[in-house]
Amino acid sequence: DDQVRYKEGVLVGYRWFDARRITPAYPFGAGLSYTTWRYRDLRVHRARGRAPATVSVTVTNTGRRRGSDVAQLYLRIPAPRAGQVAAPRQLKGFRRVALKPGHSARITFTLTPRDLVSWNTGASAFRVKAGCYPVMLGRSSRDIVLKGRLPVAGGRCR
């Protein structure tokens, strides 16, 4: 009938492990570093007019040697309708930073409207659902170090 049915839905790969709280040997996005890192000063700015939503953070090399780290941005996109499954978090961006010991860098992620959509089966289209979306920043899908909230499409965060 020329139709493909994806029985797993949105819970593919790391999303499946995260939704079932199963600890894999190596979480999605995990890496090794020869130094240590600190993330601080998370700022979330909602979209206004034509300006996109942004998320920024300061990353600092707190170790004794030069190194690189990959900051990863995850969002929890709400299910488009009651009864549909939503992934606990979805990767929406990543940035690699290479820093000397004691140095910091401010990195910014830009979120487009496409980053905020989910498939609405009733409408047979991608839609943005109004609400307060959890924002998570970390070193992997399981090593979340900072959290925030992003109001979307007129949604309010309390």
PELINPE-V579574 format. One line per field, one symbol per residue. ss: DSSP state (A for helix, B for strand, O for the rest). Layout:
# PELINPE-V579574
ss=???
This chain:
# PELINPE-V579574
ss=OOOOOOOOOOOOOAAAAAAOOOOOOOOOOOOOOOOOBBBBBBBBBOOBOOBOBBBBBBBBBOOOOOBBBBBBBBBOOOOOOOOOOOOOOBBBBBBBBBBOOOOBBBBBBBBOAAAABBBBOOOOBBBBOOBBBBBBBBOOOOOBBBBBBBBBOOOOOO
